[in-house]
Amino acid sequence: MIRLYLSADLSAEVGLDLDEGQSRYLAAVMRQTAGDEIACFNGRDGEWLCRVEAVGKRQVRLRAVQRLREQTTGPDLDLVVALVKRARLETIVEKAAELGARRVRLLVTERTNADHARVDRLQAIAVEAAEQTGRLDAPDVVAPVKLDALIRAWPEHRRLMFCDEAGDSPPAIPVLAGASGAWSIFIGPEGGFSPTERETLRAQAFASPVSLGPRILRADTAAISAMTLWQATAGDWRAP
Ligand code: SAM
């Protein structure tokens, strides 16, 4: 069944006017007509069965029929990734949505080649991946911030899985064993974290440096591996 992420509130019988992009997708691409049914979610009200009520030239109108699933939200996991090349960053955002990250925070470090990114495009990729993967929310893609600003504003009770490619950190699984609560995963840029950045990160009481094995991974491989390890040991891949 087609799934659409909406910003509108969802409740029985509410009418939903889709924006131009979603209208075009449903009408022209997916060839939906009046009476067809799709699933909608907004990250707050669960998943709703919605019926196509009207297919206009530039707008499709839906009507919510019944709730299919109660709202649930995955673990409080942030992926914090340095700005790497566009294609790789887009892959990382898509995989973060599939692997259940709640937010993707973009990071500017000493060795990143850019200090900005197309956050709107990355957010659209995150939404599309959330629709495909069946989750009931979509990760927020947060605009780039500098590493020291992020560390200065670090929230209490949040732990950090610092993926440190230098090779002198313990393996991830024992570090994450029994972990719970809010965590962030840090992935550096193509050039890695600088020695100063590594020192700063390792000095934080909330940080747990981990190794992702003896080989240097590309940032997308590292992000996927780290999220997999975290979900399997501390997240929602564990038996309920
Ligand atoms: N400095 C290397 C380079 O120039 O190719 C590696 C940087 S790597 C592409 C980007 C990030 O992935 C690293 O900063 C680190 O966060 C993570 N990473 C890659 N391999 C890793 C490993 N074996 N252990 C821990 N983290 C790793």
py3Dmol code that shows the C-alpha trace and the ligand (Angstrom):
import py3Dmol

protein = """\
ATOM      1  CA  MET A   1       0.000   0.000   0.000  1.00  0.00           C
ATOM      2  CA  ILE A   2       1.237   3.499  -0.847  1.00  0.00           C
ATOM      3  CA  ARG A   3       2.330   5.417   2.296  1.00  0.00           C
ATOM      4  CA  LEU A   4       2.478   9.195   2.510  1.00  0.00           C
ATOM      5  CA  TYR A   5       4.042  11.321   5.254  1.00  0.00           C
ATOM      6  CA  LEU A   6       1.891  14.397   5.934  1.00  0.00           C
ATOM      7  CA  SER A   7       2.331  17.362   8.282  1.00  0.00           C
ATOM      8  CA  ALA A   8      -1.471  17.654   8.832  1.00  0.00           C
ATOM      9  CA  ASP A   9      -3.228  16.212  11.895  1.00  0.00           C
ATOM     10  CA  LEU A  10      -4.860  12.850  11.256  1.00  0.00           C
ATOM     11  CA  SER A  11      -8.244  11.857  12.734  1.00  0.00           C
ATOM     12  CA  ALA A  12     -11.406  10.075  11.580  1.00  0.00           C
ATOM     13  CA  GLU A  13     -13.170  11.753   8.629  1.00  0.00           C
ATOM     14  CA  VAL A  14     -10.701  14.648   8.393  1.00  0.00           C
ATOM     15  CA  GLY A  15     -10.219  15.948   4.827  1.00  0.00           C
ATOM     16  CA  LEU A  16      -6.603  16.192   3.621  1.00  0.00           C
ATOM     17  CA  ASP A  17      -5.598  18.438   0.717  1.00  0.00           C
ATOM     18  CA  LEU A  18      -2.224  17.228  -0.566  1.00  0.00           C
ATOM     19  CA  ASP A  19       0.415  19.636  -1.767  1.00  0.00           C
ATOM     20  CA  GLU A  20       1.282  19.831  -5.454  1.00  0.00           C
ATOM     21  CA  GLY A  21       4.186  17.397  -5.245  1.00  0.00           C
ATOM     22  CA  GLN A  22       2.285  14.688  -3.411  1.00  0.00           C
ATOM     23  CA  SER A  23      -0.800  15.277  -5.595  1.00  0.00           C
ATOM     24  CA  ARG A  24       1.257  14.806  -8.732  1.00  0.00           C
ATOM     25  CA  TYR A  25       2.887  11.679  -7.277  1.00  0.00           C
ATOM     26  CA  LEU A  26      -0.459  10.084  -6.418  1.00  0.00           C
ATOM     27  CA  ALA A  27      -2.375  11.116  -9.531  1.00  0.00           C
ATOM     28  CA  ALA A  28       0.227  11.077 -12.317  1.00  0.00           C
ATOM     29  CA  VAL A  29       2.851   8.617 -11.072  1.00  0.00           C
ATOM     30  CA  MET A  30       0.769   6.164  -9.050  1.00  0.00           C
ATOM     31  CA  ARG A  31      -2.386   6.727 -11.128  1.00  0.00           C
ATOM     32  CA  GLN A  32      -4.650   6.795  -8.086  1.00  0.00           C
ATOM     33  CA  THR A  33      -8.307   7.633  -8.669  1.00  0.00           C
ATOM     34  CA  ALA A  34     -11.263   8.425  -6.420  1.00  0.00           C
ATOM     35  CA  GLY A  35     -12.021   5.507  -4.110  1.00  0.00           C
ATOM     36  CA  ASP A  36      -8.442   4.186  -4.007  1.00  0.00           C
ATOM     37  CA  GLU A  37      -6.963   3.766  -0.522  1.00  0.00           C
ATOM     38  CA  ILE A  38      -3.506   4.703   0.811  1.00  0.00           C
ATOM     39  CA  ALA A  39      -1.888   4.923   4.258  1.00  0.00           C
ATOM     40  CA  CYS A  40      -0.871   8.270   5.805  1.00  0.00           C
ATOM     41  CA  PHE A  41       1.242   9.068   8.865  1.00  0.00           C
ATOM     42  CA  ASN A  42       2.565  12.264  10.449  1.00  0.00           C
ATOM     43  CA  GLY A  43       4.806  11.129  13.313  1.00  0.00           C
ATOM     44  CA  ARG A  44       2.148  11.994  15.909  1.00  0.00           C
ATOM     45  CA  ASP A  45      -1.237  10.319  15.226  1.00  0.00           C
ATOM     46  CA  GLY A  46      -0.288   6.819  14.108  1.00  0.00           C
ATOM     47  CA  GLU A  47      -0.986   5.436  10.632  1.00  0.00           C
ATOM     48  CA  TRP A  48      -4.369   6.059   9.000  1.00  0.00           C
ATOM     49  CA  LEU A  49      -6.181   4.430   6.100  1.00  0.00           C
ATOM     50  CA  CYS A  50      -7.142   7.291   3.793  1.00  0.00           C
ATOM     51  CA  ARG A  51      -9.419   7.219   0.779  1.00  0.00           C
ATOM     52  CA  VAL A  52      -8.849   9.292  -2.373  1.00  0.00           C
ATOM     53  CA  GLU A  53     -11.848  11.617  -2.493  1.00  0.00           C
ATOM     54  CA  ALA A  54     -11.040  13.859  -5.462  1.00  0.00           C
ATOM     55  CA  VAL A  55      -8.258  13.959  -8.042  1.00  0.00           C
ATOM     56  CA  GLY A  56      -7.934  17.490  -9.428  1.00  0.00           C
ATOM     57  CA  LYS A  57      -5.490  18.872 -11.996  1.00  0.00           C
ATOM     58  CA  ARG A  58      -3.181  20.216  -9.328  1.00  0.00           C
ATOM     59  CA  GLN A  59      -4.569  18.841  -6.115  1.00  0.00           C
ATOM     60  CA  VAL A  60      -5.679  15.531  -4.664  1.00  0.00           C
ATOM     61  CA  ARG A  61      -8.004  15.403  -1.669  1.00  0.00           C
ATOM     62  CA  LEU A  62      -8.052  12.494   0.754  1.00  0.00           C
ATOM     63  CA  ARG A  63     -10.368  11.618   3.604  1.00  0.00           C
ATOM     64  CA  ALA A  64      -9.083   9.747   6.653  1.00  0.00           C
ATOM     65  CA  VAL A  65     -11.115   6.596   7.290  1.00  0.00           C
ATOM     66  CA  GLN A  66      -9.631   4.607  10.169  1.00  0.00           C
ATOM     67  CA  ARG A  67      -6.471   4.287  12.210  1.00  0.00           C
ATOM     68  CA  LEU A  68      -4.391   1.303  11.110  1.00  0.00           C
ATOM     69  CA  ARG A  69      -1.608   1.548  13.715  1.00  0.00           C
ATOM     70  CA  GLU A  70      -1.170   3.420  16.985  1.00  0.00           C
ATOM     71  CA  GLN A  71       1.731   5.898  17.050  1.00  0.00           C
ATOM     72  CA  THR A  72       5.047   4.453  18.135  1.00  0.00           C
ATOM     73  CA  THR A  73       8.470   6.067  17.953  1.00  0.00           C
ATOM     74  CA  GLY A  74      11.783   4.241  17.710  1.00  0.00           C
ATOM     75  CA  PRO A  75      14.732   4.688  20.064  1.00  0.00           C
ATOM     76  CA  ASP A  76      16.191   8.140  20.684  1.00  0.00           C
ATOM     77  CA  LEU A  77      19.116   7.780  18.304  1.00  0.00           C
ATOM     78  CA  ASP A  78      20.771  10.718  16.513  1.00  0.00           C
ATOM     79  CA  LEU A  79      23.186  10.190  13.666  1.00  0.00           C
ATOM     80  CA  VAL A  80      25.672  13.085  13.659  1.00  0.00           C
ATOM     81  CA  VAL A  81      27.553  13.024  10.371  1.00  0.00           C
ATOM     82  CA  ALA A  82      30.186  15.372   9.003  1.00  0.00           C
ATOM     83  CA  LEU A  83      29.417  16.959   5.636  1.00  0.00           C
ATOM     84  CA  VAL A  84      30.762  14.493   3.081  1.00  0.00           C
ATOM     85  CA  LYS A  85      30.245  14.544  -0.684  1.00  0.00           C
ATOM     86  CA  ARG A  86      26.618  14.971  -1.748  1.00  0.00           C
ATOM     87  CA  ALA A  87      25.884  11.519  -3.157  1.00  0.00           C
ATOM     88  CA  ARG A  88      27.375   9.764  -0.126  1.00  0.00           C
ATOM     89  CA  LEU A  89      25.565  12.113   2.277  1.00  0.00           C
ATOM     90  CA  GLU A  90      22.265  11.370   0.531  1.00  0.00           C
ATOM     91  CA  THR A  91      22.905   7.636   0.942  1.00  0.00           C
ATOM     92  CA  ILE A  92      23.684   8.157   4.626  1.00  0.00           C
ATOM     93  CA  VAL A  93      20.427  10.073   5.193  1.00  0.00           C
ATOM     94  CA  GLU A  94      18.391   7.398   3.408  1.00  0.00           C
ATOM     95  CA  LYS A  95      20.017   4.598   5.441  1.00  0.00           C
ATOM     96  CA  ALA A  96      19.591   6.538   8.687  1.00  0.00           C
ATOM     97  CA  ALA A  97      15.830   6.658   8.013  1.00  0.00           C
ATOM     98  CA  GLU A  98      15.722   2.913   7.309  1.00  0.00           C
ATOM     99  CA  LEU A  99      17.862   2.120  10.352  1.00  0.00           C
ATOM    100  CA  GLY A 100      15.619   4.118  12.670  1.00  0.00           C
ATOM    101  CA  ALA A 101      17.604   7.266  13.446  1.00  0.00           C
ATOM    102  CA  ARG A 102      15.308   9.894  14.939  1.00  0.00           C
ATOM    103  CA  ARG A 103      17.434  12.797  13.708  1.00  0.00           C
ATOM    104  CA  VAL A 104      20.316  13.268  11.283  1.00  0.00           C
ATOM    105  CA  ARG A 105      22.454  16.157  12.486  1.00  0.00           C
ATOM    106  CA  LEU A 106      24.898  17.588   9.923  1.00  0.00           C
ATOM    107  CA  LEU A 107      28.314  18.444  11.281  1.00  0.00           C
ATOM    108  CA  VAL A 108      31.020  20.913  10.214  1.00  0.00           C
ATOM    109  CA  THR A 109      34.513  19.837  11.295  1.00  0.00           C
ATOM    110  CA  GLU A 110      38.047  21.045  10.550  1.00  0.00           C
ATOM    111  CA  ARG A 111      38.302  18.744   7.556  1.00  0.00           C
ATOM    112  CA  THR A 112      34.842  19.018   5.998  1.00  0.00           C
ATOM    113  CA  ASN A 113      34.952  20.486   2.489  1.00  0.00           C
ATOM    114  CA  ALA A 114      31.678  22.384   2.871  1.00  0.00           C
ATOM    115  CA  ASP A 115      29.820  24.237   5.604  1.00  0.00           C
ATOM    116  CA  HIS A 116      26.375  23.991   4.082  1.00  0.00           C
ATOM    117  CA  ALA A 117      24.116  21.347   2.542  1.00  0.00           C
ATOM    118  CA  ARG A 118      20.791  21.130   0.714  1.00  0.00           C
ATOM    119  CA  VAL A 119      18.860  20.368   3.912  1.00  0.00           C
ATOM    120  CA  ASP A 120      15.497  20.509   2.086  1.00  0.00           C
ATOM    121  CA  ARG A 121      16.611  17.852  -0.406  1.00  0.00           C
ATOM    122  CA  LEU A 122      18.061  15.680   2.363  1.00  0.00           C
ATOM    123  CA  GLN A 123      14.807  16.036   4.329  1.00  0.00           C
ATOM    124  CA  ALA A 124      12.828  14.887   1.266  1.00  0.00           C
ATOM    125  CA  ILE A 125      15.102  11.829   0.986  1.00  0.00           C
ATOM    126  CA  ALA A 126      14.550  11.067   4.674  1.00  0.00           C
ATOM    127  CA  VAL A 127      10.755  11.298   4.240  1.00  0.00           C
ATOM    128  CA  GLU A 128      10.755   9.089   1.146  1.00  0.00           C
ATOM    129  CA  ALA A 129      12.840   6.458   2.960  1.00  0.00           C
ATOM    130  CA  ALA A 130      10.526   6.652   6.001  1.00  0.00           C
ATOM    131  CA  GLU A 131       7.506   6.072   3.744  1.00  0.00           C
ATOM    132  CA  GLN A 132       9.196   3.050   2.197  1.00  0.00           C
ATOM    133  CA  THR A 133      10.497   1.535   5.422  1.00  0.00           C
ATOM    134  CA  GLY A 134       7.132   1.535   7.228  1.00  0.00           C
ATOM    135  CA  ARG A 135       8.115   3.668  10.217  1.00  0.00           C
ATOM    136  CA  LEU A 136       5.524   6.007  11.745  1.00  0.00           C
ATOM    137  CA  ASP A 137       7.701   9.113  11.841  1.00  0.00           C
ATOM    138  CA  ALA A 138      10.339  10.631   9.590  1.00  0.00           C
ATOM    139  CA  PRO A 139      13.821  11.639  10.805  1.00  0.00           C
ATOM    140  CA  ASP A 140      14.512  15.354  11.111  1.00  0.00           C
ATOM    141  CA  VAL A 141      17.537  16.468   9.104  1.00  0.00           C
ATOM    142  CA  VAL A 142      19.127  19.262  11.158  1.00  0.00           C
ATOM    143  CA  ALA A 143      21.146  22.021   9.473  1.00  0.00           C
ATOM    144  CA  PRO A 144      24.962  21.911   9.827  1.00  0.00           C
ATOM    145  CA  VAL A 145      26.561  23.037  13.085  1.00  0.00           C
ATOM    146  CA  LYS A 146      30.224  23.231  14.109  1.00  0.00           C
ATOM    147  CA  LEU A 147      31.582  20.476  16.298  1.00  0.00           C
ATOM    148  CA  ASP A 148      32.527  22.731  19.229  1.00  0.00           C
ATOM    149  CA  ALA A 149      29.081  24.366  19.255  1.00  0.00           C
ATOM    150  CA  LEU A 150      27.456  20.924  19.351  1.00  0.00           C
ATOM    151  CA  ILE A 151      29.674  19.794  22.209  1.00  0.00           C
ATOM    152  CA  ARG A 152      29.090  23.037  24.156  1.00  0.00           C
ATOM    153  CA  ALA A 153      25.314  22.570  23.948  1.00  0.00           C
ATOM    154  CA  TRP A 154      25.390  18.851  24.674  1.00  0.00           C
ATOM    155  CA  PRO A 155      22.181  17.770  26.418  1.00  0.00           C
ATOM    156  CA  GLU A 156      22.375  16.030  29.766  1.00  0.00           C
ATOM    157  CA  HIS A 157      21.769  12.243  29.794  1.00  0.00           C
ATOM    158  CA  ARG A 158      22.697  11.861  26.137  1.00  0.00           C
ATOM    159  CA  ARG A 159      25.533   9.432  25.382  1.00  0.00           C
ATOM    160  CA  LEU A 160      27.888   9.615  22.402  1.00  0.00           C
ATOM    161  CA  MET A 161      29.176   6.663  20.347  1.00  0.00           C
ATOM    162  CA  PHE A 162      32.285   8.309  18.898  1.00  0.00           C
ATOM    163  CA  CYS A 163      33.379   6.268  15.857  1.00  0.00           C
ATOM    164  CA  ASP A 164      37.110   6.841  15.941  1.00  0.00           C
ATOM    165  CA  GLU A 165      39.053   5.439  13.004  1.00  0.00           C
ATOM    166  CA  ALA A 166      42.409   5.872  14.721  1.00  0.00           C
ATOM    167  CA  GLY A 167      42.161   2.234  15.751  1.00  0.00           C
ATOM    168  CA  ASP A 168      42.948   2.561  19.463  1.00  0.00           C
ATOM    169  CA  SER A 169      39.340   2.380  20.677  1.00  0.00           C
ATOM    170  CA  PRO A 170      37.530  -0.665  22.044  1.00  0.00           C
ATOM    171  CA  PRO A 171      35.152  -2.664  19.847  1.00  0.00           C
ATOM    172  CA  ALA A 172      31.573  -1.337  19.728  1.00  0.00           C
ATOM    173  CA  ILE A 173      29.638  -4.328  21.076  1.00  0.00           C
ATOM    174  CA  PRO A 174      31.106  -4.433  24.594  1.00  0.00           C
ATOM    175  CA  VAL A 175      30.879  -0.619  24.794  1.00  0.00           C
ATOM    176  CA  LEU A 176      27.179  -0.727  23.842  1.00  0.00           C
ATOM    177  CA  ALA A 177      26.248  -3.828  25.875  1.00  0.00           C
ATOM    178  CA  GLY A 178      23.340  -2.959  28.159  1.00  0.00           C
ATOM    179  CA  ALA A 179      23.184   0.620  26.849  1.00  0.00           C
ATOM    180  CA  SER A 180      19.790   2.337  26.748  1.00  0.00           C
ATOM    181  CA  GLY A 181      18.317   5.844  26.582  1.00  0.00           C
ATOM    182  CA  ALA A 182      19.337   8.687  24.270  1.00  0.00           C
ATOM    183  CA  TRP A 183      22.462   8.205  22.158  1.00  0.00           C
ATOM    184  CA  SER A 184      24.218   9.983  19.294  1.00  0.00           C
ATOM    185  CA  ILE A 185      26.599   8.405  16.808  1.00  0.00           C
ATOM    186  CA  PHE A 186      29.435  10.584  15.431  1.00  0.00           C
ATOM    187  CA  ILE A 187      30.850   9.912  11.941  1.00  0.00           C
ATOM    188  CA  GLY A 188      33.667  12.087  10.614  1.00  0.00           C
ATOM    189  CA  PRO A 189      34.396  13.402   7.085  1.00  0.00           C
ATOM    190  CA  GLU A 190      36.509  11.872   4.328  1.00  0.00           C
ATOM    191  CA  GLY A 191      39.616  13.249   6.024  1.00  0.00           C
ATOM    192  CA  GLY A 192      38.589  11.931   9.429  1.00  0.00           C
ATOM    193  CA  PHE A 193      38.537  13.862  12.697  1.00  0.00           C
ATOM    194  CA  SER A 194      41.606  16.049  13.382  1.00  0.00           C
ATOM    195  CA  PRO A 195      43.867  15.170  16.347  1.00  0.00           C
ATOM    196  CA  THR A 196      42.460  18.169  18.252  1.00  0.00           C
ATOM    197  CA  GLU A 197      38.897  17.063  17.564  1.00  0.00           C
ATOM    198  CA  ARG A 198      39.673  13.518  18.665  1.00  0.00           C
ATOM    199  CA  GLU A 199      41.210  14.832  21.863  1.00  0.00           C
ATOM    200  CA  THR A 200      38.186  17.073  22.548  1.00  0.00           C
ATOM    201  CA  LEU A 201      35.737  14.245  21.913  1.00  0.00           C
ATOM    202  CA  ARG A 202      37.643  11.688  23.969  1.00  0.00           C
ATOM    203  CA  ALA A 203      37.774  14.159  26.866  1.00  0.00           C
ATOM    204  CA  GLN A 204      33.964  14.308  27.142  1.00  0.00           C
ATOM    205  CA  ALA A 205      32.519  12.229  29.954  1.00  0.00           C
ATOM    206  CA  PHE A 206      29.484  11.440  27.779  1.00  0.00           C
ATOM    207  CA  ALA A 207      31.603  10.096  24.925  1.00  0.00           C
ATOM    208  CA  SER A 208      32.426   6.430  24.301  1.00  0.00           C
ATOM    209  CA  PRO A 209      35.057   6.051  21.552  1.00  0.00           C
ATOM    210  CA  VAL A 210      34.535   2.839  19.564  1.00  0.00           C
ATOM    211  CA  SER A 211      36.368   1.057  16.786  1.00  0.00           C
ATOM    212  CA  LEU A 212      34.493  -0.261  13.736  1.00  0.00           C
ATOM    213  CA  GLY A 213      37.193  -2.825  13.036  1.00  0.00           C
ATOM    214  CA  PRO A 214      40.711  -2.824  11.616  1.00  0.00           C
ATOM    215  CA  ARG A 215      39.870  -1.321   8.217  1.00  0.00           C
ATOM    216  CA  ILE A 216      39.141   2.309   7.370  1.00  0.00           C
ATOM    217  CA  LEU A 217      35.500   2.553   6.261  1.00  0.00           C
ATOM    218  CA  ARG A 218      33.994   5.176   3.980  1.00  0.00           C
ATOM    219  CA  ALA A 219      31.666   7.495   5.882  1.00  0.00           C
ATOM    220  CA  ASP A 220      28.516   5.826   4.531  1.00  0.00           C
ATOM    221  CA  THR A 221      29.793   2.336   5.390  1.00  0.00           C
ATOM    222  CA  ALA A 222      30.786   3.568   8.841  1.00  0.00           C
ATOM    223  CA  ALA A 223      27.406   5.208   9.444  1.00  0.00           C
ATOM    224  CA  ILE A 224      25.482   2.093   8.383  1.00  0.00           C
ATOM    225  CA  SER A 225      27.758  -0.198  10.424  1.00  0.00           C
ATOM    226  CA  ALA A 226      27.552   1.980  13.539  1.00  0.00           C
ATOM    227  CA  MET A 227      23.752   2.289  13.399  1.00  0.00           C
ATOM    228  CA  THR A 228      23.465  -1.474  12.850  1.00  0.00           C
ATOM    229  CA  LEU A 229      25.655  -2.210  15.862  1.00  0.00           C
ATOM    230  CA  TRP A 230      23.745   0.275  18.003  1.00  0.00           C
ATOM    231  CA  GLN A 231      20.288  -0.992  17.021  1.00  0.00           C
ATOM    232  CA  ALA A 232      21.316  -4.610  17.548  1.00  0.00           C
ATOM    233  CA  THR A 233      22.829  -4.040  21.017  1.00  0.00           C
ATOM    234  CA  ALA A 234      20.992  -0.990  22.411  1.00  0.00           C
ATOM    235  CA  GLY A 235      18.094  -0.282  20.081  1.00  0.00           C
ATOM    236  CA  ASP A 236      14.943  -1.850  18.670  1.00  0.00           C
ATOM    237  CA  TRP A 237      16.578  -4.794  16.960  1.00  0.00           C
ATOM    238  CA  ARG A 238      16.829  -6.476  20.353  1.00  0.00           C
ATOM    239  CA  ALA A 239      14.056  -8.925  21.220  1.00  0.00           C
ATOM    240  CA  PRO A 240      11.198  -6.826  22.691  1.00  0.00           C
TER     241      PRO A 240
END
"""
ligand_1 = """\
27
SAM
N 40.742 9.387 7.654
C 40.254 8.280 6.852
C 40.193 8.687 5.391
O 40.665 9.751 5.083
O 39.689 7.900 4.606
C 38.907 7.803 7.340
C 37.804 8.757 7.463
S 36.367 7.825 7.364
C 35.989 7.932 5.684
C 35.128 8.822 8.009
C 34.658 8.430 9.386
O 34.169 7.102 9.425
C 35.719 8.476 10.458
O 35.996 9.795 10.889
C 35.059 7.636 11.536
O 34.079 8.405 12.208
C 34.404 6.537 10.716
N 35.259 5.358 10.581
C 35.786 4.861 9.452
N 36.470 3.737 9.689
C 36.377 3.503 11.035
C 36.881 2.493 11.912
N 37.609 1.469 11.460
N 36.599 2.599 13.232
C 35.861 3.636 13.719
N 35.353 4.618 12.935
C 35.616 4.546 11.605
"""
view = py3Dmol.view(width=600, height=400)
view.addModel(protein, "pdb")
view.setStyle({"model": 0}, {"cartoon": {"style": "trace"}})
view.addModel(ligand_1, "xyz")
view.setStyle({"model": 1}, {"stick": {}})
view.zoomTo()
view.show()
